[in-house]
Amino acid sequence: MSTISTRSTTSSPQRPRSLRSLSGCTQDWGDWCRRPLQALYPLLAVSLLPVKVRDAELVDRHLWVAMASDSKGCIDVLGLWLEGTPQGGRSTFAHELFADIRRRGTQSVGVVLSSAAGVQDAARTAWPAAVALPAVAQTVQETVRQVKKYDVPSLERGFKEVFLAANPKDAAVRELALIEGWKRRYPQLDQDIRKGCTALAPGLSLDARVRRAVVSFDAIVAQAMSRFRRAARTSSQFPSSASAMKRMYLICRSSCFPESSDRWDALWYDAQRAFQVQGWACGADCELDASGSST
């Protein structure tokens, strides 16, 4: 049975039990950042969180969080990175982040989810066989900003039905039905729905079972990121970059994350055959070639 865990996939020191143990977690934090990763992750998501840090002066920074599911369905936080001000901007930082993940042992990734600018191109550079998609939940949220709160769940279901369509032709039919269904109430939503569906269209090349796993994995990532956002709001601002990183590290190593999910277990079990067909669950020594097949 698969498990959802933010613990290291290798042996690691015991996690701090209290947020008051901030000063005592330095060594554990360093070991966690440098720990080796698995060679293959079928699913990987990169999310950004704005934080306020006071080093020399108060500045707005972005915390990058990478979460991934291995070939057994175990979900792990691969690392935390605090964005500086690289000359090439966010795209350069994304390349550096993926280079760090590769240095720690990850040679193959199946699907990369992120809506941050430059991340998808950086992912294709690091792993040419990877399918890069925007985060499903964030794509939906960007579309429903003009929608009243009580209509959001229904529109979200409509987007997911398009993404989970049997084939591109079926997806086009569902997209048209979604537009027509909301046209009278929100005439201005037409272009937003088309834009969101177009962004998710590359995912239609994946097996339907993989897409169901992607949607569930994306929801788990969104739930985890809500914990980080709550911590950032509670702290308001951090006295230094180090304190921000350690605070977020303690959040991701605390027991606030679910240890397992029956729904995720069932979806992963159903998707395993599809992952194996695409070469994403065949073992730690499996690599993907440019066509997405195992070598």
C-alpha positions as CSV (number, residue, x, y, z in Angstrom):
1,M,0.0,0.0,0.0
2,S,1.3,3.4,-0.9
3,T,1.8,6.1,1.7
4,I,1.8,9.9,1.7
5,S,4.8,11.1,3.6
6,T,7.1,14.1,3.8
7,R,9.8,12.1,5.4
8,S,13.0,11.2,3.6
9,T,13.0,8.1,1.5
10,T,16.4,7.3,3.1
11,S,17.4,7.2,6.7
12,S,17.3,10.6,8.4
13,P,17.6,12.1,11.9
14,Q,14.5,12.2,14.0
15,R,12.4,15.2,13.1
16,P,12.0,18.0,15.7
17,R,8.9,17.7,17.7
18,S,8.3,21.3,18.5
19,L,8.5,24.5,16.6
20,R,10.4,26.0,19.5
21,S,13.3,23.7,18.6
22,L,14.3,26.1,15.8
23,S,17.9,26.7,16.9
24,G,18.5,23.0,17.4
25,C,17.4,21.9,13.9
26,T,20.4,23.3,12.0
27,Q,22.3,20.0,11.6
28,D,19.1,18.1,10.8
29,W,18.2,20.8,8.3
30,G,21.5,20.6,6.5
31,D,21.4,16.8,6.3
32,W,17.8,16.9,5.0
33,C,18.8,19.4,2.2
34,R,21.7,17.3,1.1
35,R,20.0,13.8,1.3
36,P,20.1,11.7,-1.8
37,L,16.9,11.4,-3.8
38,Q,15.5,8.5,-5.8
39,A,16.5,8.1,-9.4
40,L,12.9,8.1,-10.7
41,Y,9.8,10.1,-9.8
42,P,6.7,9.6,-12.0
43,L,5.1,12.8,-10.6
44,L,6.8,16.1,-9.5
45,A,5.3,19.4,-8.6
46,V,7.0,22.8,-8.0
47,S,5.1,25.5,-6.1
48,L,6.0,29.0,-5.1
49,L,5.1,30.8,-1.9
50,P,5.7,34.5,-1.4
51,V,7.4,35.4,2.0
52,K,8.7,38.6,3.5
53,V,12.3,38.4,4.8
54,R,14.2,41.1,6.6
55,D,17.9,40.7,5.9
56,A,19.5,44.1,5.4
57,E,16.0,45.4,4.6
58,L,12.5,44.0,4.3
59,V,12.2,42.3,0.9
60,D,9.6,40.0,-0.8
61,R,11.1,36.6,-1.7
62,H,9.7,33.4,-3.0
63,L,10.0,30.0,-1.4
64,W,10.2,27.2,-3.9
65,V,8.7,23.8,-2.7
66,A,9.3,20.6,-4.7
67,M,7.1,17.6,-4.0
68,A,7.2,14.3,-5.8
69,S,5.7,10.9,-5.8
70,D,8.0,7.9,-6.3
71,S,7.3,4.7,-8.2
72,K,5.6,3.2,-5.1
73,G,3.3,6.1,-4.6
74,C,5.1,7.7,-1.6
75,I,4.9,11.5,-1.7
76,D,7.9,13.3,-0.4
77,V,9.0,17.0,-0.1
78,L,12.3,16.9,-2.1
79,G,13.5,20.3,-0.9
80,L,12.9,23.9,-0.1
81,W,14.7,26.8,-1.9
82,L,14.5,30.5,-1.2
83,E,14.7,32.5,-4.4
84,G,17.4,35.2,-4.6
85,T,17.8,37.6,-7.5
86,P,19.6,35.7,-10.3
87,Q,20.6,37.6,-13.4
88,G,18.4,35.5,-15.6
89,G,15.3,35.8,-13.4
90,R,12.9,33.1,-12.3
91,S,13.8,30.8,-15.3
92,T,17.4,30.8,-14.3
93,F,16.5,29.8,-10.7
94,A,14.3,27.0,-12.0
95,H,17.2,25.6,-14.0
96,E,19.4,25.8,-10.8
97,L,16.7,24.1,-8.8
98,F,16.3,21.1,-11.2
99,A,20.1,20.9,-11.5
100,D,20.3,20.5,-7.7
101,I,17.6,17.7,-7.8
102,R,19.6,16.0,-10.6
103,R,22.9,16.3,-8.6
104,R,21.1,14.5,-5.7
105,G,20.4,11.5,-7.9
106,T,17.1,12.1,-9.8
107,Q,17.7,11.1,-13.4
108,S,14.1,10.6,-14.6
109,V,10.8,12.4,-14.1
110,G,7.5,11.6,-15.8
111,V,5.2,14.5,-15.3
112,V,6.2,18.0,-13.9
113,L,3.4,20.2,-12.6
114,S,4.0,24.0,-12.1
115,S,2.3,27.2,-13.2
116,A,5.4,29.4,-12.4
117,A,7.0,31.2,-15.3
118,G,9.9,29.4,-16.8
119,V,9.6,26.2,-14.8
120,Q,8.1,24.0,-17.6
121,D,10.9,24.9,-20.0
122,A,13.5,24.3,-17.3
123,A,11.9,20.9,-16.6
124,R,12.1,19.9,-20.3
125,T,15.7,20.9,-20.3
126,A,16.6,18.8,-17.2
127,W,14.4,15.8,-18.3
128,P,13.7,15.9,-22.0
129,A,11.2,13.0,-21.7
130,A,9.1,14.7,-19.0
131,V,5.6,16.0,-19.7
132,A,5.4,19.5,-18.3
133,L,1.9,20.8,-17.4
134,P,0.6,23.7,-15.4
135,A,-0.7,22.9,-11.9
136,V,-4.3,21.8,-12.4
137,A,-5.7,23.4,-9.2
138,Q,-3.9,26.7,-9.9
139,T,-5.1,26.8,-13.5
140,V,-8.7,26.4,-12.3
141,Q,-8.2,29.1,-9.6
142,E,-6.9,31.6,-12.2
143,T,-10.0,30.9,-14.3
144,V,-12.6,31.2,-11.6
145,R,-11.5,34.5,-10.1
146,Q,-14.4,36.2,-11.8
147,V,-16.9,33.5,-10.6
148,K,-19.0,33.8,-7.5
149,K,-17.9,31.6,-4.6
150,Y,-20.9,29.2,-4.7
151,D,-20.2,28.5,-8.5
152,V,-16.6,27.6,-8.1
153,P,-17.0,23.9,-7.2
154,S,-19.2,23.2,-10.2
155,L,-16.8,25.0,-12.6
156,E,-13.8,23.0,-11.1
157,R,-15.6,19.8,-11.8
158,G,-16.2,20.9,-15.3
159,F,-12.5,21.6,-15.8
160,K,-11.5,18.2,-14.4
161,E,-14.0,16.5,-16.7
162,V,-12.3,18.1,-19.7
163,F,-8.8,17.1,-18.4
164,L,-10.0,13.5,-17.8
165,A,-11.7,13.1,-21.2
166,A,-11.1,9.8,-23.1
167,N,-9.4,11.5,-26.0
168,P,-8.8,15.0,-27.5
169,K,-12.1,14.9,-29.5
170,D,-14.1,14.1,-26.3
171,A,-12.2,16.9,-24.5
172,A,-13.2,19.4,-27.2
173,V,-16.8,18.4,-26.8
174,R,-16.7,18.7,-23.0
175,E,-14.9,22.1,-23.3
176,L,-17.6,23.4,-25.6
177,A,-20.3,22.1,-23.2
178,L,-18.5,23.8,-20.3
179,I,-18.4,27.2,-22.2
180,E,-22.1,26.9,-23.2
181,G,-23.1,26.0,-19.7
182,W,-21.6,29.1,-18.2
183,K,-22.0,31.5,-21.1
184,R,-25.3,33.0,-19.9
185,R,-24.2,33.6,-16.3
186,Y,-20.6,34.7,-17.1
187,P,-20.3,35.9,-20.7
188,Q,-16.7,37.1,-20.0
189,L,-15.6,33.6,-18.9
190,D,-15.5,32.3,-22.5
191,Q,-11.8,33.2,-23.2
192,D,-10.7,32.2,-19.7
193,I,-12.1,28.7,-20.1
194,R,-10.5,28.3,-23.5
195,K,-7.2,29.5,-22.1
196,G,-7.3,27.1,-19.2
197,C,-8.3,24.1,-21.3
198,T,-5.5,24.9,-23.8
199,A,-2.9,25.0,-21.0
200,L,-4.0,21.5,-19.9
201,A,-4.3,20.1,-23.4
202,P,-0.8,18.5,-23.5
203,G,-1.9,16.3,-20.6
204,L,-4.4,14.5,-22.8
205,S,-1.6,12.5,-24.3
206,L,-1.3,10.7,-21.0
207,D,-3.2,7.6,-20.1
208,A,-6.5,8.4,-18.4
209,R,-5.4,6.5,-15.2
210,V,-2.3,8.7,-15.1
211,R,-4.3,11.8,-15.5
212,R,-6.6,10.8,-12.5
213,A,-3.4,10.3,-10.4
214,V,-2.1,13.7,-11.6
215,V,-5.3,15.4,-10.5
216,S,-5.2,13.7,-7.1
217,F,-1.5,14.4,-6.6
218,D,-2.1,18.1,-7.5
219,A,-4.8,18.3,-4.9
220,I,-2.5,16.8,-2.3
221,V,0.2,19.4,-3.2
222,A,-2.3,22.2,-2.9
223,Q,-3.3,21.0,0.5
224,A,0.3,20.8,1.6
225,M,1.0,24.3,0.3
226,S,-1.9,25.7,2.3
227,R,0.0,24.7,5.4
228,F,3.0,26.7,4.3
229,R,0.9,29.7,3.4
230,R,-0.7,29.6,6.9
231,A,2.7,29.5,8.5
232,A,3.8,32.5,6.3
233,R,0.8,34.5,7.3
234,T,1.2,33.7,10.9
235,S,4.9,34.8,10.9
236,S,4.1,37.9,8.8
237,Q,7.8,38.5,8.2
238,F,11.0,36.6,9.0
239,P,14.1,38.2,10.6
240,S,16.4,36.4,8.1
241,S,16.5,34.0,5.2
242,A,17.8,31.2,7.5
243,S,14.9,31.6,9.9
244,A,12.4,31.5,7.0
245,M,13.9,28.3,5.6
246,K,14.1,26.6,9.0
247,R,10.6,27.6,9.9
248,M,9.2,26.1,6.7
249,Y,11.4,23.0,7.1
250,L,9.9,22.4,10.5
251,I,6.4,22.7,8.9
252,C,7.2,20.1,6.2
253,R,8.8,17.8,8.8
254,S,6.0,18.1,11.4
255,S,3.0,15.7,11.7
256,C,0.6,18.2,10.0
257,F,0.8,16.2,6.8
258,P,-1.5,13.1,6.3
259,E,0.4,9.8,6.6
260,S,-1.8,8.0,4.1
261,S,-4.9,8.4,2.0
262,D,-7.2,5.6,0.9
263,R,-8.2,7.5,-2.2
264,W,-4.6,8.1,-3.2
265,D,-3.8,4.5,-2.6
266,A,-6.7,3.4,-4.9
267,L,-5.8,5.8,-7.6
268,W,-2.1,4.9,-7.5
269,Y,-2.9,1.2,-7.6
270,D,-5.0,1.8,-10.7
271,A,-2.4,3.9,-12.3
272,Q,0.6,1.6,-11.7
273,R,0.0,-0.4,-14.9
274,A,-0.1,2.8,-17.0
275,F,3.1,4.1,-15.3
276,Q,4.8,0.8,-16.1
277,V,3.8,1.0,-19.8
278,Q,5.3,4.5,-20.0
279,G,8.5,3.4,-18.1
280,W,7.8,5.5,-15.0
281,A,7.6,2.7,-12.4
282,C,10.1,0.1,-13.5
283,G,12.7,0.7,-10.8
284,A,15.4,3.0,-9.6
285,D,17.7,2.2,-12.5
286,C,15.1,3.0,-15.2
287,E,15.7,6.0,-17.5
288,L,13.5,7.5,-20.1
289,D,14.5,8.2,-23.6
290,A,13.2,11.1,-25.7
291,S,10.1,9.3,-26.7
292,G,9.1,8.5,-23.2
293,S,9.8,4.8,-23.3
294,S,12.0,2.9,-21.0
295,T,15.6,2.1,-21.9
